Amino acid sequence: MTVDAVRDEEDLSAHEDRLRAGAEALAAAERRLLAQAAALEGRPGVPDWCVPTLRRQAESCRVAAEDMGDAAAVVGRHAARSGAGRAGVRAAAPPGAA
């Protein structure tokens, strides 16, 4: 079984761009969550679980952003190596693909 993560009409550089945009969005979410945690810390009426939960969510966003950035770099290297990232050049279809 093969998984075609990049549709035929798309090139690898577009996929790399989407991964980088996703990484940037997750990094921004991390910053917002950390700012919310800092703003709520020590305030009366804030449940004990709230600030640690925000920090854990921020950490998850950070890790996901790093993973997406790493994936974008891998796709970029693959595109550069294969020439598939250039307009008009397509990567060869896997054996048996229609």
Stockholm file with secondary structure:
# STOCKHOLM 1.0

chainA/1-98         MTVDAVRDEEDLSAHEDRLRAGAEALAAAERRLLAQAAALEGRPGVPDWCVPTLRRQAESCRVAAEDMGDAAAVVGRHAARSGAGRAGVRAAAPPGAA
#=GR chainA/1-98 SS CCCCCSCTTCCHHHHHHHHHHHHHHHHHHHHHHHHHHHHHTTCTTCCTTHHHHHHHHHHHHHHHHHHHHHHHHHHHHHHHHHSTTSTTCCCCCCTTCC
#=GC SS_cons        CCCCCSCTTCCHHHHHHHHHHHHHHHHHHHHHHHHHHHHHTTCTTCCTTHHHHHHHHHHHHHHHHHHHHHHHHHHHHHHHHHSTTSTTCCCCCCTTCC
//
